[in-house]
Amino acid sequence: MRWIYLAATAAIGLACAFTQPHNAPQPEFSPVLVPKKPTQGELVKRGEYLVTIMGCADCHAPKKMTARGPAPDPDRFLSGYNSAQPLGSYDKNLVKSGQWVLFNGQNTAFIGPWGVSFAANLTPDATGIGNWSEEQFNKAMRQGKSKGLDSGRPLLPPMPWPNYAGMTDADMKAVFAYLKSLKPVSNAVPAPIPPAP
């Protein structure tokens, strides 16, 4: 008797489930969570955080002496090697030996077996990355191509672009958005100098 009761209850339940009028309220389902696209402000803030922890200002910002030692110059922030400042002399034989790498006092020029390289201007000025597309920035950071161009020379030491090649697309976009939000600084950084013969 019990089996008959259970079978009848199941049959009635199925009949009711399939015979509801079309205008009957439908059960509510939880919405699928879609990641929210960050606002431009959120993107810039994330980019600032990344640029800070990646140490970009260590090489790309001229320094001012403070009570705590050299610190990035806020007036020339991320503008690269100051092209108005002479490079200064250095012992070419010491560098030629391959045993030493020299950094200038601003930490924006670097001398080694590859020659002399200069930290690039990362501000949105035309002398920096002002005319760059996001694709160029990605190519520079992921493939080590100067100016993000297929025909560009390789980025020279000490630029650690291989460390950033695996950065997520979202983080790369945030870094680019932050750099594009900076104050433009006109500063045409010199081309690298090949090693002395």
Salt bridges, closest charged atoms under 4 A:
GLU42 OE2 - LYS36 NZ 3.18
ASP73 OD1 - LYS64 NZ 3.83
ASP75 OD2 - LYS64 NZ 3.70
GLU134 OE1 - LYS173 NZ 3.24
ASP150 OD1 - LYS139 NZ 2.70
ASP169 OD1 - ARG142 NH2 2.93
ASP171 OD1 - ARG46 NE 3.01
